[in-house]
């Protein structure tokens, strides 16, 4: 899943910024990933997603064992509706 996110994150700036005109060769060239990252500086999206997942899991862990979300997180579902 995270590989698809990485591909999407690098594809969008490539489409928006397009190719770059080079004065020396007098032609267009496709920007490589490093050049795109330098021009369009954003945080690593995979790290952001993982940190938010961990933040959510910590919040759920503090809710207590009586909550259904906690039981789903730890894998202890009981009963017909699991809540």
mmCIF file as gemmi writes it, N, C-alpha and C atoms, coordinates in Angstrom:
data_model
loop_
_atom_site.group_PDB
_atom_site.id
_atom_site.type_symbol
_atom_site.label_atom_id
_atom_site.label_alt_id
_atom_site.label_comp_id
_atom_site.label_asym_id
_atom_site.label_entity_id
_atom_site.label_seq_id
_atom_site.pdbx_PDB_ins_code
_atom_site.Cartn_x
_atom_site.Cartn_y
_atom_site.Cartn_z
_atom_site.occupancy
_atom_site.B_iso_or_equiv
_atom_site.pdbx_formal_charge
_atom_site.auth_seq_id
_atom_site.auth_asym_id
_atom_site.pdbx_PDB_model_num
ATOM 1 N N . UNK Axp A 1 ? 0.815 -1.188 0 1 0 ? 1 A 1
ATOM 2 C CA . UNK Axp A 1 ? 0 0 0 1 0 ? 1 A 1
ATOM 3 C C . UNK Axp A 1 ? 0.861 1.255 0 1 0 ? 1 A 1
ATOM 4 N N . UNK Axp A 2 ? 1.907 1.248 0.833 1 0 ? 2 A 1
ATOM 5 C CA . UNK Axp A 2 ? 2.723 2.452 0.943 1 0 ? 2 A 1
ATOM 6 C C . UNK Axp A 2 ? 3.517 2.72 -0.332 1 0 ? 2 A 1
ATOM 7 N N . UNK Axp A 3 ? 3.819 1.681 -1.104 1 0 ? 3 A 1
ATOM 8 C CA . UNK Axp A 3 ? 4.527 1.892 -2.366 1 0 ? 3 A 1
ATOM 9 C C . UNK Axp A 3 ? 3.644 2.664 -3.344 1 0 ? 3 A 1
ATOM 10 N N . UNK Axp A 4 ? 2.351 2.369 -3.358 1 0 ? 4 A 1
ATOM 11 C CA . UNK Axp A 4 ? 1.428 3.093 -4.234 1 0 ? 4 A 1
ATOM 12 C C . UNK Axp A 4 ? 1.33 4.559 -3.818 1 0 ? 4 A 1
ATOM 13 N N . UNK Axp A 5 ? 1.392 4.809 -2.516 1 0 ? 5 A 1
ATOM 14 C CA . UNK Axp A 5 ? 1.357 6.194 -2.031 1 0 ? 5 A 1
ATOM 15 C C . UNK Axp A 5 ? 2.614 6.935 -2.485 1 0 ? 5 A 1
ATOM 16 N N . UNK Axp A 6 ? 3.778 6.279 -2.359 1 0 ? 6 A 1
ATOM 17 C CA . UNK Axp A 6 ? 5.033 6.905 -2.801 1 0 ? 6 A 1
ATOM 18 C C . UNK Axp A 6 ? 4.983 7.256 -4.284 1 0 ? 6 A 1
ATOM 19 N N . UNK Axp A 7 ? 4.48 6.341 -5.095 1 0 ? 7 A 1
ATOM 20 C CA . UNK Axp A 7 ? 4.395 6.577 -6.54 1 0 ? 7 A 1
ATOM 21 C C . UNK Axp A 7 ? 3.461 7.755 -6.817 1 0 ? 7 A 1
ATOM 22 N N . UNK Axp A 8 ? 2.33 7.804 -6.144 1 0 ? 8 A 1
ATOM 23 C CA . UNK Axp A 8 ? 1.382 8.894 -6.34 1 0 ? 8 A 1
ATOM 24 C C . UNK Axp A 8 ? 1.999 10.233 -5.944 1 0 ? 8 A 1
ATOM 25 N N . UNK Axp A 9 ? 2.692 10.256 -4.811 1 0 ? 9 A 1
ATOM 26 C CA . UNK Axp A 9 ? 3.269 11.504 -4.298 1 0 ? 9 A 1
ATOM 27 C C . UNK Axp A 9 ? 4.332 12.055 -5.244 1 0 ? 9 A 1
ATOM 28 N N . UNK Axp A 10 ? 5.084 11.226 -5.919 1 0 ? 10 A 1
ATOM 29 C CA . UNK Axp A 10 ? 6.107 11.717 -6.838 1 0 ? 10 A 1
ATOM 30 C C . UNK Axp A 10 ? 5.519 11.991 -8.225 1 0 ? 10 A 1
ATOM 31 N N . UNK Axp A 11 ? 4.4 11.341 -8.553 1 0 ? 11 A 1
ATOM 32 C CA . UNK Axp A 11 ? 3.788 11.533 -9.872 1 0 ? 11 A 1
ATOM 33 C C . UNK Axp A 11 ? 3.1 12.888 -9.985 1 0 ? 11 A 1
ATOM 34 N N . UNK Axp A 12 ? 2.444 13.329 -8.928 1 0 ? 12 A 1
ATOM 35 C CA . UNK Axp A 12 ? 1.701 14.586 -8.981 1 0 ? 12 A 1
ATOM 36 C C . UNK Axp A 12 ? 2.616 15.774 -9.28 1 0 ? 12 A 1
ATOM 37 N N . UNK Axp A 13 ? 3.728 15.964 -8.537 1 0 ? 13 A 1
ATOM 38 C CA . UNK Axp A 13 ? 4.613 17.09 -8.891 1 0 ? 13 A 1
ATOM 39 C C . UNK Axp A 13 ? 5.213 16.954 -10.294 1 0 ? 13 A 1
ATOM 40 N N . UNK Axp A 14 ? 5.465 15.707 -10.723 1 0 ? 14 A 1
ATOM 41 C CA . UNK Axp A 14 ? 6.011 15.506 -12.07 1 0 ? 14 A 1
ATOM 42 C C . UNK Axp A 14 ? 5.029 16.019 -13.121 1 0 ? 14 A 1
ATOM 43 N N . UNK Axp A 15 ? 3.739 15.763 -12.918 1 0 ? 15 A 1
ATOM 44 C CA . UNK Axp A 15 ? 2.721 16.249 -13.859 1 0 ? 15 A 1
ATOM 45 C C . UNK Axp A 15 ? 2.571 17.766 -13.776 1 0 ? 15 A 1
ATOM 46 N N . UNK Axp A 16 ? 2.6 18.31 -12.553 1 0 ? 16 A 1
ATOM 47 C CA . UNK Axp A 16 ? 2.387 19.745 -12.368 1 0 ? 16 A 1
ATOM 48 C C . UNK Axp A 16 ? 3.584 20.54 -12.883 1 0 ? 16 A 1
ATOM 49 N N . UNK Axp A 17 ? 4.781 20.125 -12.521 1 0 ? 17 A 1
ATOM 50 C CA . UNK Axp A 17 ? 5.979 20.882 -12.892 1 0 ? 17 A 1
ATOM 51 C C . UNK Axp A 17 ? 6.415 20.621 -14.328 1 0 ? 17 A 1
ATOM 52 N N . UNK Axp A 18 ? 6.12 19.434 -14.847 1 0 ? 18 A 1
ATOM 53 C CA . UNK Axp A 18 ? 6.435 19.117 -16.232 1 0 ? 18 A 1
ATOM 54 C C . UNK Axp A 18 ? 7.927 18.993 -16.506 1 0 ? 18 A 1
ATOM 55 N N . UNK Axp A 19 ? 8.307 18.918 -17.768 1 0 ? 19 A 1
ATOM 56 C CA . UNK Axp A 19 ? 9.728 18.82 -18.111 1 0 ? 19 A 1
ATOM 57 C C . UNK Axp A 19 ? 10.439 20.164 -17.944 1 0 ? 19 A 1
ATOM 58 N N . UNK Axp A 20 ? 11.758 20.12 -17.922 1 0 ? 20 A 1
ATOM 59 C CA . UNK Axp A 20 ? 12.558 21.331 -17.715 1 0 ? 20 A 1
ATOM 60 C C . UNK Axp A 20 ? 13.379 21.603 -18.979 1 0 ? 20 A 1
ATOM 61 N N . UNK Axp A 21 ? 13.412 22.869 -19.384 1 0 ? 21 A 1
ATOM 62 C CA . UNK Axp A 21 ? 14.185 23.278 -20.541 1 0 ? 21 A 1
ATOM 63 C C . UNK Axp A 21 ? 15.637 23.464 -20.124 1 0 ? 21 A 1
ATOM 64 N N . UNK Axp A 22 ? 16.55 22.833 -20.864 1 0 ? 22 A 1
ATOM 65 C CA . UNK Axp A 22 ? 17.975 22.962 -20.572 1 0 ? 22 A 1
ATOM 66 C C . UNK Axp A 22 ? 18.614 23.877 -21.599 1 0 ? 22 A 1
ATOM 67 N N . UNK Axp A 23 ? 19.241 24.924 -21.101 1 0 ? 23 A 1
ATOM 68 C CA . UNK Axp A 23 ? 19.884 25.902 -21.984 1 0 ? 23 A 1
ATOM 69 C C . UNK Axp A 23 ? 21.074 25.283 -22.72 1 0 ? 23 A 1
ATOM 70 N N . UNK Axp A 24 ? 21.858 24.464 -22.021 1 0 ? 24 A 1
ATOM 71 C CA . UNK Axp A 24 ? 23.078 23.899 -22.615 1 0 ? 24 A 1
ATOM 72 C C . UNK Axp A 24 ? 22.807 23.004 -23.806 1 0 ? 24 A 1
ATOM 73 N N . UNK Axp A 25 ? 21.836 22.135 -23.692 1 0 ? 25 A 1
ATOM 74 C CA . UNK Axp A 25 ? 21.546 21.197 -24.775 1 0 ? 25 A 1
ATOM 75 C C . UNK Axp A 25 ? 20.471 21.738 -25.713 1 0 ? 25 A 1
ATOM 76 N N . UNK Axp A 26 ? 19.732 22.723 -25.271 1 0 ? 26 A 1
ATOM 77 C CA . UNK Axp A 26 ? 18.673 23.282 -26.106 1 0 ? 26 A 1
ATOM 78 C C . UNK Axp A 26 ? 17.496 22.336 -26.259 1 0 ? 26 A 1
ATOM 79 N N . UNK Axp A 27 ? 17.25 21.53 -25.235 1 0 ? 27 A 1
ATOM 80 C CA . UNK Axp A 27 ? 16.132 20.589 -25.314 1 0 ? 27 A 1
ATOM 81 C C . UNK Axp A 27 ? 15.455 20.415 -23.972 1 0 ? 27 A 1
ATOM 82 N N . UNK Axp A 28 ? 14.389 19.659 -24.005 1 0 ? 28 A 1
ATOM 83 C CA . UNK Axp A 28 ? 13.627 19.379 -22.797 1 0 ? 28 A 1
ATOM 84 C C . UNK Axp A 28 ? 14.152 18.108 -22.143 1 0 ? 28 A 1
ATOM 85 N N . UNK Axp A 29 ? 14.097 18.067 -20.824 1 0 ? 29 A 1
ATOM 86 C CA . UNK Axp A 29 ? 14.452 16.834 -20.127 1 0 ? 29 A 1
ATOM 87 C C . UNK Axp A 29 ? 13.463 16.595 -19.001 1 0 ? 29 A 1
ATOM 88 N N . UNK Axp A 30 ? 13.24 15.325 -18.736 1 0 ? 30 A 1
ATOM 89 C CA . UNK Axp A 30 ? 12.348 14.927 -17.654 1 0 ? 30 A 1
ATOM 90 C C . UNK Axp A 30 ? 13.11 15.049 -16.336 1 0 ? 30 A 1
ATOM 91 N N . UNK Axp A 31 ? 12.474 15.632 -15.341 1 0 ? 31 A 1
ATOM 92 C CA . UNK Axp A 31 ? 13.116 15.798 -14.042 1 0 ? 31 A 1
ATOM 93 C C . UNK Axp A 31 ? 13.194 14.457 -13.317 1 0 ? 31 A 1
ATOM 94 N N . UNK Axp A 32 ? 14.344 14.172 -12.716 1 0 ? 32 A 1
ATOM 95 C CA . UNK Axp A 32 ? 14.455 12.952 -11.93 1 0 ? 32 A 1
ATOM 96 C C . UNK Axp A 32 ? 13.84 13.175 -10.546 1 0 ? 32 A 1
ATOM 97 N N . UNK Axp A 33 ? 13.719 12.121 -9.786 1 0 ? 33 A 1
ATOM 98 C CA . UNK Axp A 33 ? 13.033 12.2 -8.495 1 0 ? 33 A 1
ATOM 99 C C . UNK Axp A 33 ? 13.724 13.163 -7.537 1 0 ? 33 A 1
ATOM 100 N N . UNK Axp A 34 ? 15.045 13.175 -7.515 1 0 ? 34 A 1
ATOM 101 C CA . UNK Axp A 34 ? 15.777 14.062 -6.605 1 0 ? 34 A 1
ATOM 102 C C . UNK Axp A 34 ? 15.535 15.527 -6.954 1 0 ? 34 A 1
ATOM 103 N N . UNK Axp A 35 ? 15.529 15.847 -8.239 1 0 ? 35 A 1
ATOM 104 C CA . UNK Axp A 35 ? 15.268 17.227 -8.654 1 0 ? 35 A 1
ATOM 105 C C . UNK Axp A 35 ? 13.841 17.642 -8.278 1 0 ? 35 A 1
ATOM 106 N N . UNK Axp A 36 ? 12.894 16.728 -8.429 1 0 ? 36 A 1
ATOM 107 C CA . UNK Axp A 36 ? 11.515 17.026 -8.035 1 0 ? 36 A 1
ATOM 108 C C . UNK Axp A 36 ? 11.408 17.27 -6.54 1 0 ? 36 A 1
ATOM 109 N N . UNK Axp A 37 ? 12.101 16.445 -5.754 1 0 ? 37 A 1
ATOM 110 C CA . UNK Axp A 37 ? 12.061 16.618 -4.301 1 0 ? 37 A 1
ATOM 111 C C . UNK Axp A 37 ? 12.676 17.943 -3.888 1 0 ? 37 A 1
ATOM 112 N N . UNK Axp A 38 ? 13.726 18.368 -4.595 1 0 ? 38 A 1
ATOM 113 C CA . UNK Axp A 38 ? 14.352 19.664 -4.291 1 0 ? 38 A 1
ATOM 114 C C . UNK Axp A 38 ? 13.418 20.828 -4.633 1 0 ? 38 A 1
ATOM 115 N N . UNK Axp A 39 ? 12.702 20.721 -5.741 1 0 ? 39 A 1
ATOM 116 C CA . UNK Axp A 39 ? 11.824 21.795 -6.174 1 0 ? 39 A 1
ATOM 117 C C . UNK Axp A 39 ? 10.519 21.839 -5.375 1 0 ? 39 A 1
ATOM 118 N N . UNK Axp A 40 ? 10.026 20.682 -5.017 1 0 ? 40 A 1
ATOM 119 C CA . UNK Axp A 40 ? 8.721 20.58 -4.365 1 0 ? 40 A 1
ATOM 120 C C . UNK Axp A 40 ? 8.92 19.858 -3.045 1 0 ? 40 A 1
ATOM 121 N N . UNK Axp A 41 ? 9.403 20.567 -2.074 1 0 ? 41 A 1
ATOM 122 C CA . UNK Axp A 41 ? 9.785 19.982 -0.792 1 0 ? 41 A 1
ATOM 123 C C . UNK Axp A 41 ? 8.543 19.715 0.066 1 0 ? 41 A 1
ATOM 124 N N . UNK Axp A 42 ? 8.276 18.444 0.343 1 0 ? 42 A 1
ATOM 125 C CA . UNK Axp A 42 ? 7.181 18.058 1.221 1 0 ? 42 A 1
ATOM 126 C C . UNK Axp A 42 ? 7.703 17.006 2.192 1 0 ? 42 A 1
ATOM 127 N N . UNK Axp A 43 ? 7.036 16.824 3.311 1 0 ? 43 A 1
ATOM 128 C CA . UNK Axp A 43 ? 7.458 15.772 4.23 1 0 ? 43 A 1
ATOM 129 C C . UNK Axp A 43 ? 7.215 14.396 3.607 1 0 ? 43 A 1
ATOM 130 N N . UNK Axp A 44 ? 7.957 13.416 4.068 1 0 ? 44 A 1
ATOM 131 C CA . UNK Axp A 44 ? 7.796 12.052 3.58 1 0 ? 44 A 1
ATOM 132 C C . UNK Axp A 44 ? 6.401 11.564 3.971 1 0 ? 44 A 1
ATOM 133 N N . UNK Axp A 45 ? 5.544 11.365 2.99 1 0 ? 45 A 1
ATOM 134 C CA . UNK Axp A 45 ? 4.136 11.057 3.232 1 0 ? 45 A 1
ATOM 135 C C . UNK Axp A 45 ? 3.968 9.723 3.937 1 0 ? 45 A 1
ATOM 136 N N . UNK Axp A 46 ? 4.823 8.761 3.648 1 0 ? 46 A 1
ATOM 137 C CA . UNK Axp A 46 ? 4.711 7.454 4.291 1 0 ? 46 A 1
ATOM 138 C C . UNK Axp A 46 ? 4.999 7.584 5.782 1 0 ? 46 A 1
ATOM 139 N N . UNK Axp A 47 ? 5.991 8.381 6.146 1 0 ? 47 A 1
ATOM 140 C CA . UNK Axp A 47 ? 6.283 8.609 7.566 1 0 ? 47 A 1
ATOM 141 C C . UNK Axp A 47 ? 5.124 9.316 8.259 1 0 ? 47 A 1
ATOM 142 N N . UNK Axp A 48 ? 4.516 10.275 7.575 1 0 ? 48 A 1
ATOM 143 C CA . UNK Axp A 48 ? 3.378 10.986 8.153 1 0 ? 48 A 1
ATOM 144 C C . UNK Axp A 48 ? 2.221 10.024 8.402 1 0 ? 48 A 1
ATOM 145 N N . UNK Axp A 49 ? 1.918 9.164 7.433 1 0 ? 49 A 1
ATOM 146 C CA . UNK Axp A 49 ? 0.818 8.207 7.582 1 0 ? 49 A 1
ATOM 147 C C . UNK Axp A 49 ? 1.1 7.241 8.725 1 0 ? 49 A 1
ATOM 148 N N . UNK Axp A 50 ? 2.323 6.7 8.764 1 0 ? 50 A 1
ATOM 149 C CA . UNK Axp A 50 ? 2.665 5.753 9.822 1 0 ? 50 A 1
ATOM 150 C C . UNK Axp A 50 ? 2.614 6.406 11.196 1 0 ? 50 A 1
ATOM 151 N N . UNK Axp A 51 ? 3.077 7.643 11.302 1 0 ? 51 A 1
ATOM 152 C CA . UNK Axp A 51 ? 3.046 8.316 12.6 1 0 ? 51 A 1
ATOM 153 C C . UNK Axp A 51 ? 1.614 8.587 13.043 1 0 ? 51 A 1
ATOM 154 N N . UNK Axp A 52 ? 0.731 8.901 12.105 1 0 ? 52 A 1
ATOM 155 C CA . UNK Axp A 52 ? -0.673 9.13 12.468 1 0 ? 52 A 1
ATOM 156 C C . UNK Axp A 52 ? -1.363 7.839 12.869 1 0 ? 52 A 1
ATOM 157 N N . UNK Axp A 53 ? -0.998 6.73 12.217 1 0 ? 53 A 1
ATOM 158 C CA . UNK Axp A 53 ? -1.551 5.431 12.603 1 0 ? 53 A 1
ATOM 159 C C . UNK Axp A 53 ? -1.118 5.092 14.028 1 0 ? 53 A 1
ATOM 160 N N . UNK Axp A 54 ? 0.156 5.317 14.335 1 0 ? 54 A 1
ATOM 161 C CA . UNK Axp A 54 ? 0.658 5.034 15.671 1 0 ? 54 A 1
ATOM 162 C C . UNK Axp A 54 ? 0.002 5.95 16.705 1 0 ? 54 A 1
ATOM 163 N N . UNK Axp A 55 ? -0.212 7.207 16.335 1 0 ? 55 A 1
ATOM 164 C CA . UNK Axp A 55 ? -0.876 8.142 17.239 1 0 ? 55 A 1
ATOM 165 C C . UNK Axp A 55 ? -2.3 7.677 17.533 1 0 ? 55 A 1
ATOM 166 N N . UNK Axp A 56 ? -3.013 7.224 16.5 1 0 ? 56 A 1
ATOM 167 C CA . UNK Axp A 56 ? -4.37 6.717 16.665 1 0 ? 56 A 1
ATOM 168 C C . UNK Axp A 56 ? -4.363 5.471 17.545 1 0 ? 56 A 1
ATOM 169 N N . UNK Axp A 57 ? -3.414 4.551 17.311 1 0 ? 57 A 1
ATOM 170 C CA . UNK Axp A 57 ? -3.344 3.32 18.105 1 0 ? 57 A 1
ATOM 171 C C . UNK Axp A 57 ? -3.074 3.645 19.571 1 0 ? 57 A 1
ATOM 172 N N . UNK Axp A 58 ? -2.238 4.628 19.837 1 0 ? 58 A 1
ATOM 173 C CA . UNK Axp A 58 ? -1.985 5.039 21.212 1 0 ? 58 A 1
ATOM 174 C C . UNK Axp A 58 ? -3.228 5.606 21.864 1 0 ? 58 A 1
ATOM 175 N N . UNK Axp A 59 ? -3.985 6.379 21.118 1 0 ? 59 A 1
ATOM 176 C CA . UNK Axp A 59 ? -5.228 6.936 21.635 1 0 ? 59 A 1
ATOM 177 C C . UNK Axp A 59 ? -6.22 5.815 21.97 1 0 ? 59 A 1
ATOM 178 N N . UNK Axp A 60 ? -6.344 4.855 21.072 1 0 ? 60 A 1
ATOM 179 C CA . UNK Axp A 60 ? -7.263 3.741 21.279 1 0 ? 60 A 1
ATOM 180 C C . UNK Axp A 60 ? -6.808 2.899 22.467 1 0 ? 60 A 1
ATOM 181 N N . UNK Axp A 61 ? -5.509 2.7 22.61 1 0 ? 61 A 1
ATOM 182 C CA . UNK Axp A 61 ? -4.988 1.904 23.72 1 0 ? 61 A 1
ATOM 183 C C . UNK Axp A 61 ? -5.319 2.543 25.063 1 0 ? 61 A 1
ATOM 184 N N . UNK Axp A 62 ? -5.431 3.852 25.106 1 0 ? 62 A 1
ATOM 185 C CA . UNK Axp A 62 ? -5.747 4.546 26.355 1 0 ? 62 A 1
ATOM 186 C C . UNK Axp A 62 ? -7.247 4.582 26.652 1 0 ? 62 A 1
ATOM 187 N N . UNK Axp A 63 ? -8.096 4.189 25.703 1 0 ? 63 A 1
ATOM 188 C CA . UNK Axp A 63 ? -9.538 4.277 25.917 1 0 ? 63 A 1
ATOM 189 C C . UNK Axp A 63 ? -10.042 3.263 26.928 1 0 ? 63 A 1
ATOM 190 N N . UNK Axp A 64 ? -9.379 2.139 27.046 1 0 ? 64 A 1
ATOM 191 C CA . UNK Axp A 64 ? -9.799 1.136 28.028 1 0 ? 64 A 1
ATOM 192 C C . UNK Axp A 64 ? -10.388 -0.091 27.372 1 0 ? 64 A 1
ATOM 193 N N . UNK Axp A 65 ? -10.368 -1.178 28.129 1 0 ? 65 A 1
ATOM 194 C CA . UNK Axp A 65 ? -10.787 -2.474 27.595 1 0 ? 65 A 1
ATOM 195 C C . UNK Axp A 65 ? -12.283 -2.578 27.347 1 0 ? 65 A 1
ATOM 196 N N . UNK Axp A 66 ? -13.066 -1.709 27.931 1 0 ? 66 A 1
ATOM 197 C CA . UNK Axp A 66 ? -14.52 -1.816 27.772 1 0 ? 66 A 1
ATOM 198 C C . UNK Axp A 66 ? -15 -1.287 26.422 1 0 ? 66 A 1
ATOM 199 N N . UNK Axp A 67 ? -14.188 -0.538 25.736 1 0 ? 67 A 1
ATOM 200 C CA . UNK Axp A 67 ? -14.587 0.042 24.44 1 0 ? 67 A 1
ATOM 201 C C . UNK Axp A 67 ? -14.392 -0.975 23.315 1 0 ? 67 A 1
ATOM 202 N N . UNK Axp A 68 ? -15.306 -0.937 22.359 1 0 ? 68 A 1
ATOM 203 C CA . UNK Axp A 68 ? -15.231 -1.862 21.229 1 0 ? 68 A 1
ATOM 204 C C . UNK Axp A 68 ? -14.023 -1.637 20.346 1 0 ? 68 A 1
ATOM 205 N N . UNK Axp A 69 ? -13.623 -0.381 20.179 1 0 ? 69 A 1
ATOM 206 C CA . UNK Axp A 69 ? -12.483 -0.067 19.325 1 0 ? 69 A 1
ATOM 207 C C . UNK Axp A 69 ? -11.208 -0.692 19.896 1 0 ? 69 A 1
ATOM 208 N N . UNK Axp A 70 ? -11.081 -0.659 21.21 1 0 ? 70 A 1
ATOM 209 C CA . UNK Axp A 70 ? -9.914 -1.256 21.862 1 0 ? 70 A 1
ATOM 210 C C . UNK Axp A 70 ? -9.879 -2.759 21.615 1 0 ? 70 A 1
ATOM 211 N N . UNK Axp A 71 ? -11.037 -3.418 21.736 1 0 ? 71 A 1
ATOM 212 C CA . UNK Axp A 71 ? -11.083 -4.865 21.525 1 0 ? 71 A 1
ATOM 213 C C . UNK Axp A 71 ? -10.737 -5.221 20.087 1 0 ? 71 A 1
ATOM 214 N N . UNK Axp A 72 ? -11.133 -4.391 19.142 1 0 ? 72 A 1
ATOM 215 C CA . UNK Axp A 72 ? -10.779 -4.634 17.739 1 0 ? 72 A 1
ATOM 216 C C . UNK Axp A 72 ? -9.275 -4.453 17.542 1 0 ? 72 A 1
ATOM 217 N N . UNK Axp A 73 ? -8.698 -3.436 18.183 1 0 ? 73 A 1
ATOM 218 C CA . UNK Axp A 73 ? -7.256 -3.175 18.053 1 0 ? 73 A 1
ATOM 219 C C . UNK Axp A 73 ? -6.429 -4.346 18.562 1 0 ? 73 A 1
ATOM 220 N N . UNK Axp A 74 ? -6.798 -4.907 19.707 1 0 ? 74 A 1
ATOM 221 C CA . UNK Axp A 74 ? -6.025 -6.002 20.283 1 0 ? 74 A 1
ATOM 222 C C . UNK Axp A 74 ? -6.494 -7.369 19.805 1 0 ? 74 A 1
ATOM 223 N N . UNK Axp A 75 ? -7.576 -7.415 19.037 1 0 ? 75 A 1
ATOM 224 C CA . UNK Axp A 75 ? -8.034 -8.666 18.443 1 0 ? 75 A 1
ATOM 225 C C . UNK Axp A 75 ? -8.833 -9.542 19.384 1 0 ? 75 A 1
ATOM 226 N N . UNK Axp A 76 ? -9.518 -8.969 20.351 1 0 ? 76 A 1
ATOM 227 C CA . UNK Axp A 76 ? -10.326 -9.74 21.298 1 0 ? 76 A 1
ATOM 228 C C . UNK Axp A 76 ? -11.797 -9.389 21.131 1 0 ? 76 A 1
ATOM 229 N N . UNK Axp A 77 ? -12.364 -9.717 20 1 0 ? 77 A 1
ATOM 230 C CA . UNK Axp A 77 ? -13.776 -9.433 19.793 1 0 ? 77 A 1
ATOM 231 C C . UNK Axp A 77 ? -14.612 -10.554 20.399 1 0 ? 77 A 1
ATOM 232 N N . UNK Axp A 78 ? -15.734 -10.189 20.99 1 0 ? 78 A 1
ATOM 233 C CA . UNK Axp A 78 ? -16.608 -11.164 21.628 1 0 ? 78 A 1
ATOM 234 C C . UNK Axp A 78 ? -18.052 -10.925 21.185 1 0 ? 78 A 1
ATOM 235 N N . UNK Axp A 79 ? -18.817 -11.98 21.149 1 0 ? 79 A 1
ATOM 236 C CA . UNK Axp A 79 ? -20.236 -11.859 20.864 1 0 ? 79 A 1
ATOM 237 C C . UNK Axp A 79 ? -20.526 -11.795 19.367 1 0 ? 79 A 1
ATOM 238 N N . UNK Axp A 80 ? -21.823 -11.664 19.081 1 0 ? 80 A 1
ATOM 239 C CA . UNK Axp A 80 ? -22.282 -11.686 17.684 1 0 ? 80 A 1
ATOM 240 C C . UNK Axp A 80 ? -21.878 -10.424 16.929 1 0 ? 80 A 1
ATOM 241 N N . UNK Axp A 81 ? -22.048 -9.248 17.537 1 0 ? 81 A 1
ATOM 242 C CA . UNK Axp A 81 ? -21.738 -7.992 16.886 1 0 ? 81 A 1
ATOM 243 C C . UNK Axp A 81 ? -20.302 -7.533 17.085 1 0 ? 81 A 1
ATOM 244 N N . UNK Axp A 82 ? -19.551 -8.245 17.879 1 0 ? 82 A 1
ATOM 245 C CA . UNK Axp A 82 ? -18.138 -7.95 18.154 1 0 ? 82 A 1
ATOM 246 C C . UNK Axp A 82 ? -17.955 -6.674 18.953 1 0 ? 82 A 1
ATOM 247 N N . UNK Axp A 83 ? -19.048 -6.071 19.45 1 0 ? 83 A 1
ATOM 248 C CA . UNK Axp A 83 ? -18.914 -4.856 20.28 1 0 ? 83 A 1
ATOM 249 C C . UNK Axp A 83 ? -19.789 -4.965 21.491 1 0 ? 83 A 1
